[in-house]
Amino acid sequence: MNRREFLGGAAVLATVPWRRLLADTAQPAEPAWRTFETVTRVDVVKPEGVTRVWLPVPMSSDTDWQRGLGNTWNGNAKKMEAVRVGHYGVPMLYAEWAPGQESPFVELKSKFATRDRAVDLTASRASSPKLGKDEIALYTAPTQYIPCDGLVRETALMRAAKGARTDLEKGRSIYEWIVQNTNRDPKAKGCGTGNVKAMLESGNLGGKCADLNALYVGLARAAGLPARDVYGLRVAPSKFGYKSLGASSSTVTKSQHCRAEFFAEGIGWVPVDPADVRKVMLEEPPGNLPLQDAKVEAANKRLFGSWEMNWLALNVGHDVELPNSKGPKLPFFMYPNGETAGERLDSLEPDRFKYTITASEV
C-alpha cells in the first residue's frame, strides 16, 4: 500500500466512523471511562387516594464496563427509599404519598461511569468467571413470557442452534438466526412486550428490542445456554455514526433499550444485541437496508461480543412484582411506573403520566 492509498483509507475511516468496525484492529485494552448523570422527574397530575411511584436506578453491582456513583432523590412523598425486588434483585426507588397530598412529585439523580465493552472470543481461559448452580438455574429458567419448552425449545434445537456444540457456537448461531429471521416493527409500542411464546405461535417475528432480544434469551435458555436480558437506557449519541443507536438529545425519556448476554464456559458473559442490527437495517439512511449493506455488516460484526457504552444498564429482571402494588407483575422493569386511585398509570405515556428523563455527560 502506498502513502496516498493509506491516507485515503484513513480519511474514509474518519468521515464514516462505522467503517472502523469492519477493520481487524483490536479493541483498546483499556477504553476510557465516561461519567454521566441522569435525572428522572415524576409529577402525578391527578392524584387520588394513596399514590405510589417506582423508578429504575442503575444496576447495583459494579462491572468492568459500568460503575455506580450514587443516587440521590428529593420530593414531597411521605416515604422514599431504595429497594431491591425479587430473585433477580431488581434495584429501584420507591416513593409513596398519603391521600390528599397536593402535586406529588419525586426527582431522582443517578451518577454512573461507563466504558466500551468488548469480550475476547478467541481463547478459552481457565481463569474466566464461573456460574454457580443457583445462577445457572436462574438464567436457564422460564419466565411468564419466555417459556423454555414446547415451540421455543423446538425452535432452538431444530432451527436456531441446530448443529451447534459449544457455548460460543450456540450463542453465535442463535444470534445469526435472530438477525436473519426477525424484523423491527416500528408500530410496536415502546420497546415491545417480550412475549416470546406469542411471537413464535403467531409466526410474526417482528417487534422491538424487548421482543427480539427476549427471543434471543428464550432460545438460548431452551438450548441449555444461560442467558439474560439487560434492560437500560441510551444516554449519548453513538460515536460510530449510527443515529439509530444513540440518544438524539439530552432528553432521553423515550430512549429505553434492552440488550442481552449469554454465558460461555471459559469466556464468561458475552454481550450481544441482535435487535440493534435490525434497527440499523430499518432506520439508518436511506432506510430498509439489506443484510449485505456495509453499515449493517459493521453493526452485525460489532454487536456480537461488544457493546458501545453510550447506554446505562438498569437490571436483568423478569416478572417484577412492584412493592405494595396490587397490580399485575411486570414482564420487565425499564420505565418509571406509578399508581394512583388504585390504578396503574401507563408508563408508555410519559406526557400523561408526567415524567421526564434527561442525561448529561459530566
N, C-alpha and C positions, 0 to 999 in steps of 0.2 A: 504494500500500500504506500503510495507516495504522500507527501505532506499535504497536497491540495485535497486528495481524497479524504485524508484523516480529518482535516479541518472542516470539510464539507459535512462529513458524518457527525462531527461534534456539534455543528450548527443545527443539524436536524434534531439531535437529541435535546438541544437547549430550547428549541422552539416547539417541539412536540414531546413533552416530558413523558407521555405514556410509552414512547418507544424505548425508554430505558428499561422497561420491564421485560422486553424481549431479548435484551442483552444477556450474556452469560456471566456478567460480572457478579461477584459475591456481594451479599448484603454487608453493610458496615458491621464490624464486630461489636461496636458499642454505639448504637444510634443515640442521638441526643434526646434528652428528656425535655418535654414541653409541659408547662403548667397552665391549667385552665381553671376558670370559676364559672359555675352555672348558678343562676338564680331562678327559683321557681316561686311564683306568686299566685296564690289562690284567693279569690273573693267569692263567697257564696251569696248570690244575689237575692234569693228569696228563701231565707231560712224558715223552717217550721219545725218546732219541737227540737229534739236533740239533733245536732249537726256534727258529722264526722268527716274527716279527710285523711287519706293515706297517700303519702308521696314517696316515690322511689328515691333512693340515695345510692351513691357509688358503691360498688362491690366492696365488702368489708375486709376481704383478705387481700394483702398486697401480693403482686406478682413481679416478674422481671419486665413487665410491659405496662403495668398500671400501679400507682400508689395513691392511697387516700391521704389527703392533707387536712381533713377535718370538715365537719358540718356544723353550721350554726343556724339558729332559727329564731324568729320572733313572730308575735301575733297577739290576738286577744282571746285565744282559746283558754278554757279553764284547765286543760291538760294538753301538754305537748311532750312527747317522749319518743326516743329512738327504740325500735323493737326489731327482733328477728323472728321470722314466722316459718313454721313447718319444717319438714325434714330436709328441705333444701336451704334452710336458714336465710330466707329472703330478707334483706335489710330494708327498713322503711321508717319514715317519720309518721307518727300517729298524732292527730290533733282532734280534740273534742270540745264542742261548745254547748253550754247549757241552754235550755229553751229561753227565748226572749233576748238573747244576745243580738245586738244590732250590728249589722255589717261585719259578719265573721270574716276574718282574713288570717292567712298564715304565709310567711315568706321563709324559704329555705335557701341557704347559700352553701354550696359544696365546692371545695377546692380539691384538685387532684392533679397528678402528673402522669403523662403517658409517653411512651416511645414506641416506634415502629417495631412490630413483632415478626420475626422470621425464624422458622424451625429448620434445622439441618436434617434433611430427609435421606441423606446419602449413606449414613452408617448407623448401625445399632450400637448402643453404648451400655455397658454393664452398670454404669453409674446413673442411668436415667431413672426418673421417678417411677415408683411402683404404686399401683392401686391396691388397697386392702379389699377384703371380701365385701365389707359393707358398701364401699364405694362402687365396686363392680356391680353389686346388686342394685344400687340406686340408679346407676347410669345405663343399665340394661333393662330397667323395669318399664312397664307400660304406664301411660297416663290416661286421663279421660279421653283426650283427643288423639293420643298416639298409642294405639294398641300395637302389640308386637307379635300377634298371632294371625291366623286367617290370611286374608288377602295381603296384608302388609308383609308377613313372613314369606308368603309365596312369591311376591314381587321381589323381595330382597334376594332370596335364594335362587330363583329361577330366571331372574332378569338382571336386576341392578348389580348384584355381586356374584353372579354365576361364574364359576371357574377361579375366583379369587381365593388365595390360600392364606397369605399373611395379613396381619392387621393393616399394613400400609397398602397392600393390593386391594383389600376390601374398601378401605377409605377412599382411595382414588377411583376405583370402579364405580362406586355409588355416586361420587362427585360428578364424574363424567356423564353418568346416566341422568342425573338431575339436570345438568346443563343441557343435554341433548333432547330431553323428553318433556320438559316443562315449559311454561311461558309466564311472563309477568303480565298480570291483568290490571291495567290502570284503574279499572272500575271498582276493584276490591276496596272496601272501606278500611281506613287506617293502614295497618301493616298486615291485615288479614286475621284469620281466626286460628290457624294452625291445626285445623281439623283434618288430620291425615286420612282417617277412615273414610270420611265423606269424599275427599278428593279421589281416592282410589276406587271407591264403589261407583262414583259417578263417571269416572273416566276423564273428568275435567281436571287436568293437572296445571291449571292456571291459578295465579294468586300473587301475593307479595311476599316480603321476606319472612314473615312469621309462618307462612304456608310452606314455601319452598324449602326453607331451612329446617322446618319441623319435619317435612317429608324426608330430608336427609337423615335427621336424627332417628326417626322411626325405622327407616330401612337399615340403618347401621345397627341399632339395638336389636332388631329382628334377626340380623345376621350374627349376633353374639358380640358385636363390637361396642364397647362403652362409648357413649356419645351424649352430648348435651347442647341445648340451645343456650346462647348467651344474649340476653336482652340488653339493649343500650340506646344510645343517643348520639347522633352525629353532632360535632361541636365546632368544626372548622372545615374550610374548603380542602379538596384533595390537591396535594402538591404534584400529583401526576397528571393534572389537567382534566380529569373526569368531572364534569359539572354535576353529573348524577350521583357521584359517590362522596359528596361532601355537603356541608351546610352552606347555603347561599347567602346567609346574612347572620347577624348576631342573634336574631330571633329564631329559636330552634324549637318552638312549641310543637311543630308537626314533623320534627326530624328524627323520630324514633326509628331504630333499625335493629333487627335481630340477626345475629351471626350463629355459627355452630363450631363445635370442636368434636374430634374423636380421639380416643386414646390408643396409641400404638405401642405395643410392648417393645422396649429397647429404645424408644424415642421420647415418649411422653404425650402430652396433649398437643394435638395438631390442629391449628386454626384453619377453617375453610369458610367459604361464602359463595356457594353456587348461585344463590338468589341474586347477588350483585352482578354476576356475569349476565344473567338475563335482564337485569336493569340496564346495564350498558348497552345491550343489544337493542332494547326498546327505545331508550331515551337519548343516547349520545347522537349528536348530529351526524348525518341527516335523519336519523331515526330508522328503526326496523333493520338494523344491521345483521348480516348473516354471521354464522359462527366463524367463517373464514376471514372475516374482516380483521385487519391488523389490530385495531383498537380492542376488539373482542378477544383475539388471541392473546394479547398482552394482559388483559384483565384475567382471562382464564388461567394463564400461567401463574400470575401472582396470587390469586385468591385460593389456591391450594397450597397451604403451608405458611401463609403470612397474612397479616392484617396491617393496613395503614392505620395508625392510631390517632386519627383525627376524629376519634369516637370514644365515648365513655361507656364502659361496661357497668351494668347495674346489678344483674343477678342471673342465676341459671334455673329459676324456679318454675314449676308447673303446678297446676291445681292449687292455687294460692287462696287460702281462706283468710279474709281480712279480719283482724281483731275487732271484736264487739259488733260485727255486722251480721245481720240476719239474711243478707243477700246471698246469691249463689257464689260458689268458688270461681275464681278467675282462671282461665286456662294458662295465663301468664301475667306478670306484673311489670308493665313497661310505661304506663301512663299514670298521671295523677288520678285518683279515684275519690269520690265523695258520696255522701248520703245526707239527705235532709227529708223531714216529714216521713221517715221510714222508707224512702225510695232511693234507689241508686241513681246518681247523676250519670249522664252519658260522657264517659271520658274521651270519646272521639269528637265531642262538640265543645272545644275549649272556649268558644265565644259565648256559648250559653251557660256552660259550667263556670266560665270566667276564670281561666288560668292562663298564664304566660310563662315561658321558659326562655331565658337568654343565656348566651355563652360568650365568654371572652377569654383571650389568651393573656395571662398575667406576665 
